[in-house]
Amino acid sequence: MIALTASATLHPLVLPARADAADADDLISYARVRNASLIETTGRDDELLDPAALLPLLRSDTDATRRQWLIRDGEETIGLGVLNILADDDGRTAFVAINILERLWGRGLGSAALARIEQVAADAGVRKLLLWTQHTDHGEPHLDSPTGFGSVPQDHHARFLIRHGFVLEQVDRVSVLEFDDGSMSALAALRDEAQRLASDYRVVQWMLPTPPEHIARYAWMKEHMSTDAPDAGMGMPAESWDAERIARHDARHLDRGNTVLVTAAEHVATGELCAYNELAIGSRPDETTHQEDTLVLSAHRGHRLGMLVKTAGLLTWTQQHPLSPRVITFNAEENRPMLNINEAMGFTPIAYEGAWRKDLS
């Protein structure tokens, strides 16, 4: 326990073996505050997780050292802190987050907790902190992205980050497509047109866990996702993927209760997978679907493969998950090729997320 103010303290979160274990009370409090803070920030419930689904995301593995803290005011948990130190950059890059319930804003709790967690990061050798947060426009002046694409309002979160030395590097667009007869008909027409123009390719699909015959090429594409996606000035480290990392990736989804569909494009002449899209949903059939990675390897661009894997995936998905009402996705505002595809499919923007960086001396 570390004192933050006269009444507030910072406590390392000790993870239980299971979310229903006798010692899971702190995990339950952590999940409750995380979810409440997300609703206050975004006004939506599509990112909420129950303790059982959250627990696998909090455990360390060979890809990242993950640490979490509870922020308490007296005996009440009112906030949390996160520090995920990435192995790919030899521990020099970390993801950080501070969430405080809105009724406790303005008391210096976030500032005090961030200072402590930054010290933990620096002592561990971290030199760069990365943070993503959605911003709510209440009429404040906007801060433009240095990429020249997008902006965020200088709301409470932006002002906090600027005050503590973070720099806005990129803006992501949050977009949603509602599933209905009209959108399904449009997706089918776009899929057919994309397949006609991509006659040298065929669609391959699988559910996690990844079948053995696709592991090597899936790992190759996941590795390129870490370097080919627009990164602006965030400086995300290049990731190294192999069969073991694919197994860890798959297990983290499955341990959360997720169902994941991967839709890939295979170059018929070589048999190589060269584009992919991922769709995921949690344990409830009526949840929002999450569109995760989409990538076309650079040597195969210009053949409508992005449109092909996205539309083919969603058409299969809606047959498998007819109760899911919509799909949500995040894209960098400067990623015009992918935004063009999304807009043609009928996605509409609902929010904007700032990507922030702080270099530690």
C-alpha positions as CSV (number, residue, x, y, z in Angstrom):
1,M,0.0,0.0,0.0
2,I,1.3,3.5,-0.9
3,A,-0.3,6.7,0.4
4,L,-1.4,9.1,-2.3
5,T,-3.3,11.7,-0.2
6,A,-4.4,11.9,3.4
7,S,-7.2,9.4,2.7
8,A,-6.3,7.8,-0.7
9,T,-4.0,4.8,-1.2
10,L,-2.5,2.8,-4.0
11,H,-2.7,-1.0,-3.8
12,P,-1.1,-3.6,-6.1
13,L,-3.8,-5.9,-7.5
14,V,-3.1,-9.6,-6.6
15,L,-4.7,-11.8,-9.2
16,P,-6.7,-14.8,-8.0
17,A,-6.5,-18.2,-9.7
18,R,-10.2,-17.8,-10.8
19,A,-12.7,-15.0,-10.9
20,D,-15.0,-17.0,-8.6
21,A,-12.3,-17.8,-6.0
22,A,-12.7,-16.8,-2.4
23,D,-9.9,-14.2,-2.8
24,A,-11.3,-12.5,-5.9
25,D,-12.9,-9.5,-4.2
26,D,-10.2,-7.1,-5.4
27,L,-10.5,-8.4,-9.0
28,I,-14.3,-7.8,-8.8
29,S,-13.7,-4.3,-7.5
30,Y,-11.2,-3.6,-10.3
31,A,-13.7,-4.8,-13.0
32,R,-16.5,-2.7,-11.5
33,V,-14.4,0.5,-11.5
34,R,-13.0,-0.2,-14.9
35,N,-16.5,-0.7,-16.4
36,A,-18.0,2.3,-14.6
37,S,-15.1,4.5,-15.8
38,L,-15.5,3.3,-19.4
39,I,-19.2,4.2,-19.4
40,E,-18.5,7.6,-17.9
41,T,-15.8,8.2,-20.6
42,T,-17.5,6.8,-23.7
43,G,-21.2,6.6,-22.9
44,R,-21.2,3.0,-24.3
45,D,-21.2,-0.5,-22.9
46,D,-19.4,-2.3,-25.8
47,E,-16.0,-2.5,-24.0
48,L,-17.3,-3.8,-20.6
49,L,-15.9,-7.1,-19.3
50,D,-17.0,-9.2,-16.3
51,P,-14.2,-10.4,-14.0
52,A,-13.9,-13.8,-15.6
53,A,-13.4,-12.3,-19.1
54,L,-11.0,-9.6,-17.7
55,L,-8.7,-11.9,-15.7
56,P,-6.8,-13.4,-18.7
57,L,-6.0,-9.9,-19.9
58,L,-4.3,-9.0,-16.6
59,R,-1.9,-11.9,-16.4
60,S,1.7,-11.5,-17.4
61,D,3.3,-13.8,-20.0
62,T,6.4,-13.8,-22.2
63,D,4.9,-11.0,-24.4
64,A,4.3,-8.5,-21.6
65,T,4.7,-7.9,-17.9
66,R,1.3,-6.7,-16.8
67,R,0.8,-4.9,-13.5
68,Q,-2.4,-3.4,-12.0
69,W,-3.2,-1.2,-9.0
70,L,-6.4,-0.3,-7.1
71,I,-6.8,3.3,-6.0
72,R,-8.8,3.5,-2.8
73,D,-10.4,6.4,-1.0
74,G,-10.6,5.1,2.5
75,E,-12.0,1.6,2.1
76,E,-13.7,2.3,-1.3
77,T,-12.1,1.4,-4.6
78,I,-12.5,4.5,-6.8
79,G,-9.8,4.1,-9.5
80,L,-7.2,1.9,-11.0
81,G,-3.8,2.0,-12.7
82,V,-2.3,-0.2,-15.4
83,L,1.3,-0.7,-16.6
84,N,2.0,-3.3,-19.3
85,I,5.7,-3.5,-20.2
86,L,6.3,-4.9,-23.6
87,A,8.9,-7.6,-24.2
88,D,9.2,-6.8,-27.9
89,D,11.1,-3.6,-27.2
90,D,13.3,-5.2,-24.4
91,G,11.1,-3.5,-21.8
92,R,11.6,0.0,-23.1
93,T,8.0,0.6,-24.1
94,A,4.9,0.2,-21.9
95,F,1.2,0.9,-22.1
96,V,-0.2,2.9,-19.1
97,A,-3.7,3.9,-18.0
98,I,-5.2,5.7,-15.0
99,N,-8.9,5.6,-14.5
100,I,-10.7,7.6,-11.7
101,L,-14.4,7.7,-11.1
102,E,-15.7,11.0,-12.3
103,R,-17.1,12.1,-8.9
104,L,-13.5,12.0,-7.5
105,W,-11.9,14.1,-10.3
106,G,-10.1,17.2,-9.3
107,R,-8.6,15.9,-6.0
108,G,-5.2,15.0,-7.3
109,L,-5.6,11.3,-7.1
110,G,-4.8,10.6,-10.8
111,S,-1.7,12.8,-10.7
112,A,-0.4,11.1,-7.5
113,A,-1.1,7.6,-8.9
114,L,0.5,8.4,-12.2
115,A,3.6,9.7,-10.6
116,R,4.0,6.4,-8.6
117,I,3.4,4.2,-11.6
118,E,5.7,6.2,-13.8
119,Q,8.4,5.7,-11.2
120,V,7.8,1.9,-11.2
121,A,8.1,2.0,-15.0
122,A,11.3,4.0,-15.0
123,D,12.8,1.7,-12.4
124,A,12.0,-1.2,-14.6
125,G,13.9,0.4,-17.6
126,V,10.8,1.8,-19.4
127,R,11.6,4.8,-21.6
128,K,8.4,5.4,-23.4
129,L,4.8,5.3,-22.2
130,L,1.8,4.9,-24.6
131,L,-1.8,5.6,-23.7
132,W,-5.1,5.5,-25.6
133,T,-8.3,7.2,-24.5
134,Q,-11.6,8.3,-26.0
135,H,-12.5,12.0,-25.7
136,T,-15.9,13.6,-25.1
137,D,-16.6,16.9,-26.8
138,H,-18.2,19.4,-24.5
139,G,-17.5,22.4,-26.7
140,E,-13.8,22.8,-25.7
141,P,-11.2,23.9,-28.2
142,H,-9.8,21.0,-30.2
143,L,-6.2,19.7,-30.4
144,D,-5.2,18.7,-33.9
145,S,-3.3,15.5,-34.5
146,P,0.3,16.1,-35.8
147,T,-0.5,13.6,-38.6
148,G,-2.8,16.3,-40.1
149,F,-5.8,14.0,-39.8
150,G,-8.3,14.3,-37.0
151,S,-8.4,16.2,-33.7
152,V,-9.7,15.6,-30.1
153,P,-11.4,18.1,-27.7
154,Q,-9.3,19.4,-24.9
155,D,-11.6,17.6,-22.4
156,H,-10.7,16.5,-18.9
157,H,-8.6,13.6,-20.1
158,A,-6.7,15.6,-22.7
159,R,-5.9,18.4,-20.2
160,F,-4.7,15.8,-17.6
161,L,-2.4,14.2,-20.1
162,I,-1.0,17.4,-21.5
163,R,-0.3,18.6,-17.9
164,H,1.7,15.5,-17.2
165,G,3.8,15.6,-20.3
166,F,2.0,13.4,-22.7
167,V,1.9,14.4,-26.4
168,L,-0.9,13.6,-28.8
169,E,0.5,11.6,-31.7
170,Q,-2.5,10.2,-33.6
171,V,-6.3,10.2,-33.7
172,D,-8.3,7.0,-34.2
173,R,-11.9,6.9,-35.5
174,V,-14.4,4.6,-33.8
175,S,-16.9,3.4,-36.3
176,V,-20.0,1.2,-36.1
177,L,-22.0,-0.9,-38.7
178,E,-25.5,-1.9,-37.7
179,F,-26.6,-5.4,-38.8
180,D,-29.9,-5.3,-40.8
181,D,-31.3,-6.5,-44.1
182,G,-30.0,-3.5,-45.9
183,S,-26.4,-3.7,-44.6
184,M,-26.3,-7.4,-45.3
185,S,-27.5,-6.9,-48.9
186,A,-24.9,-4.2,-49.4
187,L,-22.1,-6.4,-48.0
188,A,-23.0,-9.3,-50.3
189,A,-22.8,-7.0,-53.3
190,L,-19.4,-5.6,-52.2
191,R,-18.1,-9.1,-51.5
192,D,-19.1,-10.4,-54.9
193,E,-17.5,-7.4,-56.7
194,A,-14.3,-7.8,-54.6
195,Q,-14.1,-11.5,-55.4
196,R,-14.5,-10.8,-59.1
197,L,-11.6,-8.3,-59.0
198,A,-9.5,-10.7,-56.9
199,S,-9.8,-13.7,-59.1
200,D,-6.3,-14.9,-58.2
201,Y,-7.3,-15.3,-54.6
202,R,-9.8,-17.4,-52.6
203,V,-11.3,-16.9,-49.1
204,V,-10.1,-19.1,-46.3
205,Q,-11.8,-19.0,-42.8
206,W,-11.2,-20.6,-39.5
207,M,-12.3,-20.2,-35.8
208,L,-9.7,-20.0,-33.1
209,P,-7.7,-22.0,-32.1
210,T,-5.8,-21.6,-35.3
211,P,-5.5,-24.8,-37.3
212,P,-2.0,-26.2,-37.6
213,E,-1.8,-25.6,-41.4
214,H,-2.4,-21.8,-41.0
215,I,-0.2,-21.1,-37.9
216,A,3.0,-20.1,-39.7
217,R,1.4,-17.8,-42.2
218,Y,-1.0,-16.3,-39.6
219,A,2.1,-15.5,-37.5
220,W,3.8,-13.9,-40.5
221,M,0.8,-11.7,-41.1
222,K,0.4,-10.8,-37.4
223,E,4.1,-9.8,-37.3
224,H,3.6,-7.5,-40.2
225,M,0.5,-6.0,-38.6
226,S,2.8,-4.5,-36.0
227,T,4.9,-2.7,-38.6
228,D,2.5,-2.0,-41.4
229,A,-0.4,-0.3,-39.6
230,P,-0.2,3.5,-39.5
231,D,1.7,4.3,-36.3
232,A,2.3,8.1,-36.5
233,G,4.8,9.0,-33.8
234,M,3.8,6.4,-31.3
235,G,6.8,4.2,-32.0
236,M,5.2,0.9,-31.4
237,P,7.8,-1.8,-31.3
238,A,8.0,-4.4,-34.1
239,E,6.5,-7.7,-32.8
240,S,8.0,-11.1,-33.2
241,W,5.4,-13.8,-33.9
242,D,5.8,-17.6,-34.0
243,A,3.7,-20.7,-33.3
244,E,4.1,-20.2,-29.5
245,R,2.9,-16.6,-29.7
246,I,-0.1,-17.7,-31.8
247,A,-1.0,-20.2,-29.2
248,R,-0.8,-17.6,-26.4
249,H,-2.9,-15.2,-28.5
250,D,-5.5,-17.9,-29.1
251,A,-5.6,-19.0,-25.5
252,R,-6.1,-15.4,-24.2
253,H,-9.2,-15.1,-26.4
254,L,-10.6,-18.5,-25.5
255,D,-9.9,-18.1,-21.8
256,R,-12.0,-14.9,-21.9
257,G,-14.9,-16.9,-23.4
258,N,-14.5,-15.2,-26.8
259,T,-15.4,-16.6,-30.2
260,V,-13.1,-15.4,-33.0
261,L,-13.4,-15.8,-36.7
262,V,-10.4,-15.2,-38.9
263,T,-11.1,-14.6,-42.6
264,A,-8.0,-14.7,-44.9
265,A,-7.2,-14.4,-48.6
266,E,-5.1,-17.1,-50.1
267,H,-3.1,-16.5,-53.2
268,V,-4.1,-19.5,-55.3
269,A,-0.9,-19.7,-57.3
270,T,1.4,-19.9,-54.3
271,G,-1.0,-21.1,-51.5
272,E,0.2,-18.2,-49.3
273,L,-2.2,-16.3,-47.0
274,C,-1.7,-12.6,-47.8
275,A,-4.6,-10.8,-46.1
276,Y,-6.7,-11.3,-43.0
277,N,-9.5,-9.9,-40.9
278,E,-10.6,-10.9,-37.3
279,L,-14.0,-10.7,-35.7
280,A,-14.6,-11.4,-32.1
281,I,-17.5,-11.6,-29.6
282,G,-17.7,-12.5,-25.9
283,S,-19.8,-15.1,-24.2
284,R,-23.2,-13.4,-24.6
285,P,-24.8,-13.8,-28.1
286,D,-26.3,-10.3,-28.1
287,E,-23.0,-8.5,-27.5
288,T,-21.5,-6.0,-30.0
289,T,-19.1,-7.7,-32.4
290,H,-15.5,-6.3,-32.4
291,Q,-13.6,-6.1,-35.7
292,E,-10.0,-6.4,-34.7
293,D,-7.0,-6.7,-37.0
294,T,-7.3,-6.2,-40.8
295,L,-4.2,-6.3,-42.9
296,V,-3.2,-6.8,-46.6
297,L,0.4,-7.6,-47.1
298,S,2.0,-4.8,-49.2
299,A,3.0,-7.1,-52.1
300,H,-0.7,-8.0,-52.6
301,R,-2.4,-4.6,-52.3
302,G,-4.5,-3.2,-55.1
303,H,-6.7,-6.3,-55.6
304,R,-9.6,-5.4,-53.3
305,L,-8.4,-8.0,-50.7
306,G,-9.2,-5.7,-47.8
307,M,-12.8,-5.4,-49.0
308,L,-12.9,-9.1,-49.7
309,V,-11.8,-10.3,-46.2
310,K,-13.9,-7.8,-44.4
311,T,-17.2,-8.4,-46.3
312,A,-16.7,-12.2,-46.5
313,G,-16.0,-12.3,-42.8
314,L,-19.1,-10.3,-41.8
315,L,-21.4,-12.3,-44.0
316,T,-20.3,-15.5,-42.4
317,W,-20.3,-13.9,-38.9
318,T,-23.9,-12.7,-39.0
319,Q,-25.0,-16.2,-39.9
320,Q,-23.2,-17.6,-37.0
321,H,-24.1,-14.8,-34.5
322,P,-27.5,-13.5,-35.6
323,L,-28.2,-11.9,-32.2
324,S,-25.2,-9.5,-32.4
325,P,-26.7,-6.2,-33.3
326,R,-23.6,-4.4,-34.7
327,V,-19.8,-4.4,-35.2
328,I,-17.4,-1.8,-34.0
329,T,-13.9,-1.0,-35.3
330,F,-11.0,1.4,-34.7
331,N,-8.9,3.0,-37.5
332,A,-6.3,5.7,-37.6
333,E,-7.7,8.8,-39.2
334,E,-4.8,8.9,-41.7
335,N,-5.5,5.3,-42.8
336,R,-7.7,6.5,-45.7
337,P,-7.5,3.2,-47.7
338,M,-9.1,1.3,-44.8
339,L,-11.6,4.1,-44.0
340,N,-12.7,4.1,-47.6
341,I,-13.5,0.4,-47.3
342,N,-15.4,0.9,-44.1
343,E,-17.4,3.8,-45.4
344,A,-18.3,1.9,-48.5
345,M,-19.6,-0.9,-46.2
346,G,-21.7,1.5,-44.3
347,F,-19.7,2.1,-41.1
348,T,-20.3,5.5,-39.5
349,P,-18.1,7.3,-37.0
350,I,-19.4,7.4,-33.4
351,A,-16.3,8.6,-31.4
352,Y,-12.6,9.5,-31.6
353,E,-9.7,8.2,-29.6
354,G,-6.5,10.0,-28.9
355,A,-3.2,8.1,-29.0
356,W,-0.7,9.7,-26.6
357,R,3.0,9.3,-25.9
358,K,5.3,10.3,-23.1
359,D,9.1,9.8,-23.1
360,L,10.7,9.2,-19.7
361,S,14.1,10.7,-19.1
